[in-house]
Amino acid sequence: MRQANTGWKWAVALFSLLLTVLIWQKGLQESFERPSVAPKISLIQSEMSVSASSSSIPETIKGVFLGPEPKQRLYEDLKNIPFEQIDDRQRLLLGVLEESKNEKRIILNKDFKDANFELVKKYILDVSNGKELGKFTDFNEIELDPFLSQITCSSLGFSEAKCINKKYNSITTIRLLSSQLLPVLASFLGSILLIRQVFNFVRKKNNPWPQVIAPPLEIIDMVLLIAGGFVVIGEVLFPAILIPLIDLLFNSISSPLKESVRVLIGYCSMTVGPLIIIRYQLMDLNPSKIEGGWLQWKIKPFGEGILKAVQGWLMIMPIVLLVGWLMNEIIGDQGGSNPLLDLVLSSNDLIPLLLLLITTVVLAPVFEEMVFRGILLPVLVSKTGKISGVLLSALIFALAHLSVGELPPLFALGIGLGLMRLSSGRLFPCALMHSLWNGVTFASLLLVA
């Protein structure tokens, strides 16, 4: 039988496990060097808060969602950027907000590559030296983004009527409030569902969980799947072969489309090894008498699957946010954000965003749930028990993302997805819940991008 623990299987499994330990150790160490998107998101939100403060929303709402002195907060965010890392737009914005004349000259001392920025710099320094500008139309001809245009115009002493872009500020306010209200409302509803779940558990009113159906595989088979297929083949071997070819074939494509194509093809190639191994391991196992097969997709009833996925997403939201907040308060920002997040924030074109959306909201949830909750979790539960199985699969799931900063929140998410798999007896709600999590994260980034 293929599942027999033959000598070659042990040799390959141990070799793959050793490589995986080394690869994950190196990847987790390198995650400290990857920049976090948190400061970038914070800076964007500060800009949006300044724009929203000029809109017509009630003062009470401004106080709750915008906080005190949004312009001062933006200034502090810009000051926290190392001067060697600050880009020209940020440096010009910092020069506009700086009140000290000496500091302003130091910030604006270096020339800008953009001719519009250079002209604005001249105006700012002229006003700082006491010179009055003539007509607003002279300034209005300069090509700047709406936010930079407004805040520069105001700093040069022009009237609010000439500087404020009401349409832009209204749209920005809606985007900012939506990005902040969504997690708050989801966490509120999720907390209610969690309390209800705990209350039913104490009163023993929860529905009994279905029997865990696991394919008759061994722990060594899981080592081959995760270490051999997911890590060695999927994360190292195939990317090492395909990424140079992708760069060569799509060399003429400009960014960010090139990066988006690279991510999509790279992720598709990463799935090949694990899927071949899953196919090989299950090939001789007859699931004819098992409803839903070994993976237990069980798409029908469709509506019930969607409802479970939404409930699971709501309940895990406050837990993941709490874990992330605690880690940030205790340890601070560890960096190592997923590079996909920065790609979403940096892209303004439809096609690159669509490719990233397909990768994060369709491919990643389906593939990862198939591996981690479709095969790995049931086998671990059958060998170690439900609690150990859920915790181990969640830990492996979190480690596979190679980010120390995101490891605790991903571990919490993995536990939630594991509990969804065991409580529902189906893989379909897990994939939907995972897709919903990634999709909402994607949408939240778009709102502030």
N, C-alpha and C positions, 0 to 999 in steps of 0.2 A: 504494500500500500504506500502511496506517495507520502503520506503523513508519518511514516515510520522514521524514527530518529536515527538515520544512517550517519555514518562517519562524515561524509562530505557535507551533510546538512549542518552538523555541529561545527565543522571547520569554517564554513562560509558564515554561519551565524555569529560565531565568536569574532571572526575577522571584521565583519560588518559592525558588530557592537563596539569593538575597539575604535574603529574609524569614526563611528558616530560620536563616541565620547570626545574624541579629539576635535572633530568638526564642530560639535555643539559648544565645547569649551572655548574654541577660538571665536566662534560666532557670537557667543555671549560677551566675551571680552571686547570684541570689536564693536558691539552695540553701544558701549560707553562712548566710543568715538563718533558715532553717528549723531548728528544734531537732532534735537527734539523739535517737533512742530509746535509744541506748546507756546514758546515765546512768540513765534510767528502768528499763531492764532490770537494770542493775547494782544499783540500789536494791532492786528486787523480789527479786533473787537473794540480796542480803544479808539481807533479812527472812526469806526461806525458810531460809537457813543458820542463823540464830538459832533458828528453830523446830526445824530438824532436829538442832541440837546438843543439844536436850532429849529427843530420841528415843532409842530403845534400840539404835541401830546401833553396830557395833564401833568402837572408838576409832581403829583404823587407817584405816577408811573415812572417818571424820570428818576425820582429818588430811589425807587426800588430796583429798577433794571439798569440804569446808567451809572448809579453811584455818584458820590460827590466829586466835583471837579474833574470831569472826564478829560479836559484839555491838559491839566496838570499830570494826570495818570499817563496820558500819551507821551508827554514830555519825559517822564521818568522811564517809561518803556524804551524810548529812543536813547536815552542816556545810558541805559544798561547794556546797549549793544557795543561790543568792543569796536574801537574806532577803525581797526584794520578790517573788520567784517561788515561795516555799515555800507550800504549801497548809496548811490548818488541821490535817489529820491528821498531816502530816509535822512541823509545828511542835510539836504535842502530843507526838509520839514523840521528837523531839529534846529537848524539855523533860524527858521521863521519863528519857532516857539521860544527860542532862547532870549531872555530879557537882558542879560548882561552884554554890553556892547563889546567888551574885550573877548568874552567867550564866543560871541557871534562871529567876530572876525576870525578867530582861530578855527571855528567849525567850517566857515566858508572860504578859508584861505586857499584850499586846493581847487583847481579849476574843474568844472564839470564837462563831461563829454557832450552832453545835450546842450544845444545852443539856447533852447528855451530856458533851461535851468540857469545858464550863465547870465541871461538877461534879467531873470528874476533875482539872481544873486546881486547884480548891480543895483537894482531898485531897492533891495533890502538894505544894502550897505549905504546907499544914498540917504534913505530915510533915517537910518541909524545915526548918520552924521548930521542930521538936522535939515536935510534938503526936502522940500515939498514936491511931490509929484504933480504933474499937470492934469492931464485928462485920464479918466478911467479907461477910455477906448484904447489908449496906447497899451495898457496892460492887458486888456481884454483880447487882444490879437495873439497873445502868447498861447501856445498849445500846451495845456496841462490837464491832468485828470481832474474830474469835478471836485474831489475833496481838496487836493493841493491848491486848486484854483481858488476855492472859497477861503481857505485859511490864510493863504498868502495875500489875497485881496484885502481881507479884514486887517491883517497885520500892517499893511501899508497905509491904513487910515481911511480907506474908502467906506462909504456908508453900507449898512446892512442890506438895504434895498438893492444895491448894485452887486453885492458879493454873494448873497445867499441864493443857492439853487434849490428851490422848494421841492421840485419834483424829485431830484436826486435824494434829498434828505428824507422825504416821505418813503421812498422805496427802501432806502437804507434802514430806516426805523422798522419797517415791516420785517425785513430780513433779520435784523438783530433780535427783535422781540420773538420772532419765530424760532430762531436758533436757541434762545434761552428758555422759552416756554416749553418746547417739546420735551427735553429731558426732565424738567420740573413736573410737568403733568404726568409723564410716563412713570416717573418715580413715585408720585403720589398715588396713582392708580395701582401700581405694582405693590406698594406698601400695604394697601388695603387688601389686595389679593393674598399677600404673604401672611398677614394677620389672620385672615379667614382660613388659610391653609393650616396654620399652626393651631388655630382654635378647633378645626375639624380633626386634626391629628390627636390633640389632647382628649377630645371627646370620642375618639375612635370612630369618626363618621366618614373618613376618607375611603374611597373605593379601593378595594384590594388591587395590588399591581399584578399584571399578567405574568405568567411564567416566562423567564428569560430563555429564549431559544438561541443557543450558540452552536455554530458548526463544530464538529468534533476535531478541533485543532489543538495543538499544544503551545506552550509558552515559546518554545523555540521557533514555531511558525510565525508568531507575532514579532519575534526578534528579526526574522528574515524579512517580514513585511515592512516594519518601521525602519529598522537600521539599514537593511539591505536595499529595500525598494524605495522608501520615502526619502531617506537621507543620502546614502551613497550613490544610488542611481539617479533619483529625482532631484536632489539638491546639489550634487557635485558633478557626476559623470555627464549626464545629458546637457546641463547648462554649459559645461566646459567645451562641449562639441558644438552646440547650437548657437550660443551667444555670439561667438566670432563670425559665424556664417550669417546671422541676422544683421549684425553690424555691417558686414560687407554688402549684403543684398540691399539693405535699406539705408545705405550711406548717404544717398542723395536726399532723403527725407529730412525735413527740418524738425527740430524739437518744438513742442512736446509729443508730436505724433510718433516720432521715432522711438521715444521711450515707452509710449503706450503700446506700440506694436511689439516691442521687445518684451514687455511685461506679459502680454497676452500669449505670445508664442512660447516664451519661457515657462509660463505656468502650465500651458498645455503639455509641453514636453515633460514637465515634472510629474505629471499624472501617469505617464506611460508605464514606468517601471512598477509602481505599486499596483496598477490595474492588471498588468500581466501576471504578477505574483498572486493576486487575489483570484484571478481566473484559473491559474494553475492549481492553487490550493483547493478550490471548490469544484474542480472539474469532475472528479470521481465521486463526489458526495451527492447523493440523490435527494433533492428536497421536495419530491413530488407530493409527499404527505404533509408538508409544512406550508401553511398559509402564508403567503408573502415571501416565500423562499428564505434562504439563509440570511439575507440582508434585512428582511422584514420591512420593506418599503411601505407596503400597505397604503397606497395612495387613497383608496376609498375606505370610509366615507370622506370625501374631499373637504366638505364644510367643517366637519369636526376636526380634521387635521389643521385647518387654518385657525380655528378658534383656539386649539391647544397651543399652536405656535405663538399666537398673539399674547395669550395669557402667560406663557413661559417667558417671552421677551419682556413683558411688563414686570414680572416678578424678579427677573434677574437684573433689570436695570438699576434699581436702588442699591443692590448688593455690589455690583461692579463699580458703580460710581463711588460708593462708600469706600471700597477697597482702594481705588485709585486715589481718592482724596487723602486717606490715612497714610498711604505710602508717600505721597507728596509732602504731607505735613511732617512725617517722621524722618524720612530720608532726603526729601527734596527731589527735584526733577533729575531722573537718571539718564535722560536722553534715550537714544536708540529707537526713535519712532520708526514705524514702518515707512519705507521710502514711498510707498503708494500714497500715503497721506499728503506728502509734499507735492507729488505729481498732481493730485486732484486740486490742491490749493493753487498751483502754478499754472494750470491749464485753463485757457479761455475758449478753446475751440471745441466744437461739438463732437467731431469724430474721435479725437483722443479721449474725451470724457466718456463717450459711448463704449470704447474699447476697455477702459478702466472699469466702467460699470459692469460690463459683461464678466470681466475677470473676478471682481470682488463680490458681486451679488448673485451670480449664477454659478460660475465654475468652482470657485473656492468653497462655497457651502456644500455643494453636491459632492465634490471629491473628498473634502475633509471629513464630512459626516459618514461617507461610505467607509473610509479607513478607520476613523477613531471611534465612531459610535455604531457603525455597521458590523465591523469585524472585531476590532480590538476590544471594545468594552464588553460585549457578550462573552468572549473567550476569557477575559480576565475575571469577570463575575463568576463564571463557571469554575474557575480554578482557585480564586481567592476570596470570593464573597462579594456582596453588593457594595458595601462601603469601600473596601479596598479597591475593588474594580473601578468604581467611579473616581476615586481620588487618584489612582495610578494613571488612568486614561486621561484625566484632566491635566495632570502634571506633564505627561508626555506631549499632549496637545499644546500646552503653554510653552514648553521647552522648544518645540519644533518651530516656533515663530522667531527664535533667536533674538530676543530682546529682553534684557534684564528689567528695564523700566516697565514694559508691558506684561511681564510674566505674572505678577499677582492678579491683575484684572482678568487676564486670559485664563488663569487657573480657576478663578471664580466662574467665568463664563463656561469653561469646560465642565465644571461640576453641574451647572444648570442644565447644559445640554445632555449630560449623562443621566441626570434625574428625569429629564423629559423622555429619554429613550426607554428607561426602565418603567416609568409610570404609564406611558402610553403603549408600550410594546410595539412601537412603530418607529421607523427611521424618517418617514416623510415629515412629521412635525418638527423633528430636529433640524432637517435641512431648511425648512421654511423659517424656523426661529433664527438659525444662523444667518440666513439670507436677509431676514428682517433687521437683525443687528447690524450687519455690514451695510445694508441699504440706508438705514437711518443715519449711520455714521457718515456715509457718502453724502447724503442730502444735507446734513448739518454742515459739512465742509463747504459744500456748494453755496450755502446761504451766507457764509462769511468770506468766501473766496472773492 
